[in-house]
Amino acid sequence: NAGVMQNPRHLVRRRGQEARLRCSPMKGHSHVYWYRQLPEEGLKFMVYLQKENIIDESGMPKERFSAEFPKEGPSILRIQQVVRGDSAAYFCASSRVDEKLFFGSGTQLSVL
Amino acid sequence: SQQGEEDPQALSIQEGENATMNCSYKTSINNLQWYRQNSGRGLVHLILIRSNEREKHSGRLRVTLDTSKKSSSLLITASRAADTASYFCATATQDGGTSYGKLTFGQGTILTVHP
């Protein structure tokens, strides 16, 4: 049973480009969470999704960031017109209803 | 200061010694969880303690929770070099989504266990 799969592992973008981060939850998990970790800091909640629904996006920046979890396929975190301050590790986690989170290994985004 | 602050920021011990990490938080919580993160990797869930519990054990881990002081501690007994990692506490607030998933993390304690 594969764990939470995130790709790419590392992503380099120039300022102004778009970044797409993918997350495939564990089999049987219908809840997906995205977190961001800045250097030497703890994780910060961004968004909570279920299939085809955004449940809580209170941690998402108001502009340039969006997330989806379609009926088929992985969850996508999209960052448009990236800036240097977007450089961070982005972690996805999945769970069943009201169960503990399983985290992926993260995507390290570097903005040049 | 932020919800879920760990103390100390860094801890260096010898194999076989015990390691104690503390966490403080500010708001009422549903539960508090501890996670471990190896360098450059995702987090691994270690243990969860609910707001109505005071102590919990799992193998070499012992977690305490004092809701009156809004603090928790994680004790790792008989530490091993393989325990070297960052340890984070995370709280789930009562008005969160599911009680497990929307978590507020502290900044972590970096534990180094020397062989």
Interface residues (C-beta under 8 A of the other chain):
Chain A: V4 H31 Y33 Y35 E40 E41 G42 L43 K44 F45 Y48 I55 D56 F91 A93 S95 V97 D98 E99 K100 L101 F102 F103 G104 S105 G106 Q108
Chain B: Q2 G4 Q33 Y35 G40 R41 G42 L43 V44 H45 L48 F88 A90 G97 T98 S99 Y100 G101 K102 L103 T104 F105 G106 Q107 G108
